Amino acid sequence: MAYNSKGEFAGLIVPQKFSKDRGAINYIGVTPAQREKGYVNDLLWEGSRLMIEDGIQNLVADIDVQNHPLEKALELLGYQYKRSQVVLRLDL
């Protein structure tokens, strides 16, 4: 969880460990009031750092194809685009 200098909640990141050397950024979110202030970069950096310190050698992040700000933030940290995924949904 991240808070700004005023102690206001800014966002959170949820890393997930699949095995001893493989993990993922399962969820990342920045509150609407705190967006466009660079918190996503801080959250990604810290989440990635913690996973690497825990022995993760392969770290993935799956995002919506329309989430261009997060895509850019991931690329700035060195994440590389590998493939796309098709998800089918049925609204009931």
N, C-alpha and C positions, 0 to 999 in steps of 0.2 A: 504494500500500500504506500502511496506517496501523498505527501502534504506540502503545500506551499509555505513560504516564509511566514505567513499569517496564521498557520495552523489549519488552513482549510483543506479538506480532502480534494486531491487533484486527480487521482486515478489509481489503478492497480494493475498488476501483471500476475498471471498464474502460470508458472512453468510446470511442466509435467515430465517425469522421468519414465521412459518406457523400459529401459534396460540399463545395465551398468555404464554404457557408453552412448546411448541414444535417447534423445529427449525432444521436447517441443515447447514452443510458446503456445500454451493452450488458450489463453485469453489475455487480452490487453484492452484496457479502456481508460479514457480520460474524460472526466466530467465535462459537459458542454461549456460550462463557465470557464474552464481552464484550458480549453483547446487553443491551438495556435500559439502556445507559449513555450513549446519545446519539451513539455513533460513526456511526450511519447518517446523521445530520444533517450531521456534519462531512464524511463521505465525499461525500455528494451535493453539498454546498456547494462543496467543492474541485473535484470533477469537473465540475460545471456552470461554475464560474469559469474553469477551464482551457479549456473548450470555447468559452466566450464570448470569452475573450482571443484565441483562435485564429480568430475571425471567424464562429463559428457563430451564426446568427440564429434557427434553428428547431431546438430540441432536444427529443427525445422519449424517453420511457421506457416500455417495455411491461412489465407485471408480471402476475403471477397474480391472478385476481379474489379469491382468498382471502388475499392478502398485505396485510392491512389496516394493519399497522404501516408498511410501506413506502409504501403509498398516502397515509397521513397525513403522513409525512415529505416526500413529494413535494409535496403540497398546501401544506404550510407554507413551501416554497421558491417557491411561485407556479405550480407546474405545474397545469394544468387538465385535467380529464377531457374527452376528445373523443369517444371511441367505444370499443366493445368488439369483441373479435375472438373468433371461434369457431375452436378448434383441434381437429381430429379426430386420434385416435391409434389405432394398431393395435399391441397388444402381441404379439410373436411368441414 
